Amino acid sequence: MRYYLWLFRRCSAAILAVALIYAMPCGSVADAAESPLPASAKTIPAMADDEREIGPLSLDVDATDTQHGIIKAQETIAVPSTGELVLMYPEWETASHAPTVPLASLTGLVMEADGQRIEWHRDPLDVYAVHVTVPAGAQRLVLRLQYLADRGTMQADMLSVPWQRLLLYPAGEPVSSVPVTASLRVPAGMTVVTSLDRTGIERDITRFATVPLDNLVDAPAYAARLVQRIDLDKQAGHSIRLDLLAHDAGDLAITADALAKIRSMIVQTGRVFGPPPFRHYDAIVTLDDALSSGGTEHLEEGENNLPAAYFTNPASQLNNLDLIAHEYVHAWNGRFRQPADLWAPTYNVPVGGSLLWVYEGQTEFWGRVLAARSRLRSRQETLDKLALDAATVDNRPGRAWKSLADSTNDAVYMAGHHVAWRDWQRREDYYPEGVLLWLDVDARLRELSGGRRGIDDFAARFFHAAKTGTQVSTYTFQDVCDALDVVAHEDWPAFLRRHLDTHDTAEALAGLSRAGWRLVYTTVPTPSFREAEAETGGLDLSYSVGLVVEDDGRIDSVAWDSPAFRAGLTVGMRIRRVSGQPYSRETASAAVDATPHAELTLDVGTAAKPKPLLIDYHGGLRYPRLEPIPGKSDRLTPLLDPK
Ligand SMILES: [Zn+2]
């Protein structure tokens, strides 16, 4: 067992280097103990200034109350001395790159010192901080708390346990220095899935090996009644497993072909990035329609929330086929190698996302590439998916005022907020625009090297993990440029800044033409477009009149400054009639299809008082596709070929 160092606050020596800085003068420890709040007379230590050895935290989590969606936790902290202690509830979450832990969901917090209840006080200037005065002679603090989970986290037959929302930790200590010994109780009959090492199972309680707090938080536990575990790769030193969690046994029916493609993705990923930075890896897949599709990255596991029909109806999953690859790539790009400004010593230190176009953008790019190389997507499906990326980039009028570089701040202030004008406000565009950016980098490397080198050469160098279980390695913008320059010489800072700072759509799409392809719009949607449209729950006319309309005629989104926008349409209006016909998907599509030679009129508003509108649009239906540029070198095909 490893012991760790932490501190009781010593005001005179407080090192306020990296965290929340309070300008108020400090009182002495005695003053602080005697005086009531406000805590403005107190400080929250940033990093340790006085070190004492104590044993690890213990955290016992009870996730059996799925009925109410309440997770209970009891935490024990050995305390070596009396005095004021500051405990932090995590605020920032690694994968969201944002302060997304909902403090309001932390309830029932009660503390005891050696069996006697003691009061705690929330810091009014940093409400994620809790001050407590440890009485003389006390040996340990016991915290009891509840986390009120959201829908989807706790279901009768499937649940997940986000450790960071179930504990407080001593302020002033890097979370990598705080050992935690955790246990988890789940409803009888559930199987626990996590990359954490287990030390024992007693009835419904699973006990885990002591790990640093950051490792615990990086290995959330899942549990379900129906779990299927499949070995993907059992090489010595880094076994890789697929863990499927489902509500219905039928959803676990993965075909041999699907499994072979996932195994191929693992092989292809290894050929790009080299030695894995993990000891072992669990690709956790929940097959669950209650959760929206999406994933969360970790070093030794990936959380992949996918629809229940993901394996049983793969033809309906065209836009989800690279999610597992995306999260797997993050083990290298995101968890092992981290942007310097995105790394922080604790979960209560703000981080910056200036390199998210690498962290997320290049991971999204590799998801597209690896899905193609492993045949998770056919060549045409890959081209169609890239066409969706390109069309998103092509239809971002917000670029006129907001650069891609500025969009890297989006997670911090847009997380959890509705964005009504997505194309004008822009939101985390470093995903699709990152795909195009890295496509341009690859095409430029091929151009410069006469086709001998490409982005694989960059990745093999930049993400090389010297040994399994390696430490985090941070990087800067200049490090990215330097690694590219080794592959082929170019003014990479200028090249990348053009993408990051441009207000010009042609610049953002430059990689497509450099790769020998172009974006076109045709009257027939691709299957990938139709599936993306189905996820919106309506009719997607974004690239023609500029509307997404729900099946009952209600307007879901309006493209900024589009023909629909200029006609006065806005979100929430209801379309009653289209060119004289009652609204339906079919009548709306037919009316837009006819616009090259017929006027498009709408009746909007209430059924009793519809308001007629004329849409000044004559372009017909428009759906994105890619096509090769005649006479140009095709640099995309060699990128997508298996290695
Ligand atoms: Zn990601």
Boltz pocket constraint, residues with backbone or C-beta under 6 A from the ligand:
constraints:
  - pocket:
      binder: B
      contacts: [[A, 295], [A, 297], [A, 326], [A, 330], [A, 359], [A, 360], [A, 363]]
      max_distance: 6.0
